């Protein structure tokens, strides 16, 4: 064994948007960034790392569950040597399934750029371990991809978007799904064999949408309709891919349903509010960005949302708990505990 400690843990590869970006956008010229406090206020170092959370994000907590360190951002200069064995995080805040999503954030790493970097990463890994071992490491790794929310909130529903004039919501959702299918097949071609794919959260319930579109604090209806159309189509598409590939490669994670539970019954989960963001300004703290001038809640554990779009660490922990143990209503065809048990037998 080259590096027993790192080799013992399964590699973990993360792709997607700000829900799982752990610092890539710090290295880019972009307005989609989380590199200054109060971001990171509850992170172990109490520093802003580029994670869009008060503390850990979903990918970090999954790393904890598989007994590994979170993989480093692909753009981090520290990602070399032994660190390569843990995998890598390619996610970039602001991106979507579609190429025109998130253009307003200037420079982000679109999903196919994330895949180009994954190819380069594989070359580095092969030069470290040899072709056969590195290929095995890539095939046996766990993958997480989080995309789709931005295609609605940072594309279709933008006030100046041309999209609604071209396509109604169901047709737009179908376009996103058909493009997403190509993305997932490309990831399969690159060696992924066990991929958790999240649906969108309840888009109309995030503080940003409440601040801009809500009547009397109800979740905004059009973004909610988008989630209700998109998520079932995604599950169906993933089932289709699995039957085409003859294997349960793709696992759908219904994070929308998971979040719905605590958004509609916050008290049952120990939250005081699921409408007001901890950090922000304006109605529901849902306007503008979270920074040192924003109002900041003293206790993050009783808020479901950290900023206008992103859950708190505590909400992220609830989501991952569900990913670990939930029934097929939430995790289809199996939950993460089952994946880990099955794959440890290989």
N, C-alpha and C positions, 0 to 999 in steps of 0.2 A: 504493500500500500504506500502510495505517495504521502498522503497527509491523513493519517487515520481519523483524526477528529472530524475533519470536513467531509471525508469520504463516507463516514458512517451515516451522516444525515443525508436525506434525500434532497436533491436540488429542487429549487422552486423558482419558477419564472413568472413574472408579472407583467401584463400588458394593459394599456388602457388610459384612463383619464385621471382627473384630480382626486377621485375617491381612493386611488391607490398610488399616485405619484409620491415617491419618497425623497425627492430632491433633484430630479432631472431638470426641472424648469429653472432651478437656481443657476444653471450653466447657460441658459438661453436668454436672448434679448426678447423678453415677453412681459406683458402686463399680468399674465396669469401666474402669480407667484405667492409663496407663503414663507418667505425667508426672513421675516422680521416679527418680533413679538407684537401682540400676544399669541400668535401661532406658536405652538410648542411649549406653552406655559406649564403644562403638566407632563411634558416629555421627560424621561429620566434625567436628561441634562438641563432641563428648563430652558432650552434654546430652541429657536425656530430652525427647523431642518429642511423646510420645503414641503412638509406634510400639511395637508389642508385639514388640520385637526388641532384640538388643544393638546393632544397626546398622540397615541398610536392610531394608525388607520387599519382597515380590514386586513390588508396584506401582512402587516406586522403581527397581528393577533393570530392569523393562520400560521405564520412562522413559529410562534410560541407553541401552538398546538402540535406542530409536527416536530417540535423539539430542536429547532434550528434558529440560528441568527437570521434576522431579515436580510435578504440579499441586497447588495449595494445598488445604487442607481447606476445604470450603464454608463453615464457620463462622468461618474466619479473617478478621479485619478487613482483612488485606492483599489479600484477593481482590477486586481491582477494577482498572479500567484495563487496561493491557497484560497483566497477570497472567490476566485472564479468557480470553485467547486460547489459553492452554496447556491449558485444560480445568479440571476440578475433581475433588476427591476427596470423595465423599459418605459413605464407609464409617464405620460406628459399631460399636465393639466390643460384643459381646454379642447382636447381633441375629440373627434367623434368617429362614427363609421364612415360618414361622407367627408370627402376632401374639402368641401367648402364650409364645414363646421368649424367654428372657432377662429375664423380669419381675423376677427377683431382683436384677438390677443397677440397679433403679429407672429412671432416666431415660436411655433410649438412643434413637437415631433409627431407628425401624422402617423397613422397606424402602419402604413407600408414602410415608412422610415424606421419605425420601431423594429420591423421585421428585418430590414437591411442590417441594422445594428446587431440583431440576433444572429444573422449569418456571420458577421464579423466576429462576434463573441465565440461562435462555434469553432471558427478557425483558431482563435487564441486557445480555446480549451483543448483542441486536438494537438496543438504544439506542446501543450503542457502534459497531456495524458496519453497521447497516441490516438489514432483515428477510432479504433474499435472501442476503447474504454470511453472516449468522449461521446461517441454515438450512443452508447448504452446509457450514459449519464443523462443525455438529452431525452432519450426515449422513456426512461424510467422516472423522469422528473414529474412533479406536480405543476400544473399551469393554472393561472387565474387570468381571465380577461374581463375587463369592466368597461363597456362602451354603450352608447345609445342615448343616455340622458341628454348629453350636449346637443345631439342632433335635433332635439326638440327645444330645449330651453335656450340654447345658444345658436339656434339656426331658425327652425320653423316659426317659433313664437316671438322672435325679435320683432320690434315694431317696424323696422325697415326691411324685413325679409321679403324677397321676391317669391319665395317658395309657395306660400298659400295661394298665390294667383296661378301658379303652375299646376299644383296638385292639392286635392282635398286631403284631410288628415289620414283616412284609411289608405289612400294611394301612396302618400308620403311614407307611412309606416311600412308598407309593402316594399317600397324602394329601399328603405334602410335595411330591412330584413334580407332582401336579395343581395345587397352589397355585403352585408355581414356574413352571409353564407360563403361568399368568395374569400373573405378575410379568414374565416375559420378553416376552410380547405387549404389555404396557403399555410396556415399555422401547422396543420396536419402534415403537409409536404415538408415542412421544416423540422419534423420529427416529434411533434407533440402527440402524446397518446393518452393523456388523462387531463382534461381541460374543464375547469369550472367556469361557467359562463353566467354572469349575473344579468337579470332583467333590470329594468329601470325602477327606481324608487317611485313612491307616489308623487309624481312631479308637481302636481298642483298644491301640495301641502308644504312645500319648502317655504321658509320665511320670505324668500325673494318673491315668490309668486303670490303669497298672501299679501305682501306689501303693495304689489302692483295691480293685482287682478281680483283680489278677494272681496266679496260682499260679506260684511259682518263676520269675518273670521272663518268662513267656510273654505275648504280647499277649492282652489280655482278649477272650474269645470272643464275647460278645454284641455289643459295639461293633464288632468285626471283621465280624460277620455283617451288621450294619447297613450298613457300607461296601460289603460284597459285594452286598447287595441294591440299595442306592441308586444306586451308580455306573453299572451297566449300564442301569438304568431311565432315568437322566439322559441318557445317550448316545442311547438310543432315542427319548426325548422330543424331544431337539434335532434329530435327523434328521427326525422327523415335522414339526416346525415348519418346518424348511428346505424340505421338499418342499411343504408348504402355502403357504409364501411364495414358492416358486419361485426361491430364491436362498440361497447359503451365508452367511446372516446369522450364525448361531450356530456357534461352534467349540468343541467339547468338549475340555477340557484335563484329562487323567486324572492329576491331581496325586497321587492315591492310589497309582497304579502307580509314579509317579516316586519318591515317598517310600519306597515298599516296597523299591525297589532298595537305597537306602542304609540303611534300617532293618535289613534282613536281611543285608546284606554291608557293614557300616560300614567295615571295614578297606580294602576295595577303593576307597573314596572318600576315604580319608585321615582318617576319624573313628576315635577311640579307643572311643567309646561312642555308641550310638543309643538307649540306655535311660535313662540318667541325665541329668536336665536340668542345665545349667550353673548355674542360679540357682534356689534354692528350699530346702526343708527336708523332713525325713522321708524315707521310702523313695524311692529314685530322684529325690530332690529334687522329688517330685511333689505335695506337700501345701501348701496355703495359697498365698500370693502371693509374688512375687519382690520383695524390698525390701532396704534397707541391712543388715537383721539376718540375711538369708539367707546360706547358704554360697554362695560365688561361685567358679567355676572361673577359673584364671588365663589359660587359653588357649582362647578361644571357638572357634577354628578346628577344634578336634578333637572338638567336641560337635555332634551333629545337632540337639539341642533346646536352646533358650535357657532357657525356663521350662517350667512344667507342661504347656503346650499348644502353644507356638509354636516354629517352627524358628529356628535361628541364621541370621545373615546368610549364612554360608557355605552352609548347606543351601538357603536361598532362592535363592542364585546357581545352585546345581545344578539346582533346579527350573526356573528361567527359561531356563537353557541348554537343557534338554529342550524347553521350550515353543518355543524358537527353532528347534531343528533336528530334533526327534524325528519318528519315523515315525507313520503313522496309528493305530498301536496306542496311542500316547500323545496325539496331537493329531489330532482328526477333524473335518472332512475335510482339514485342512491345518495345517502349523505356522506359527509367527509369521513366520519368514523368508519363507515363501511369501505370507502375507498382505501383508507390507510390499512385496514385489516386485510382486504383482498390483495392489495399491491405488496404487502409485506411477505406474502406467500410465494411471490414470483421468484 
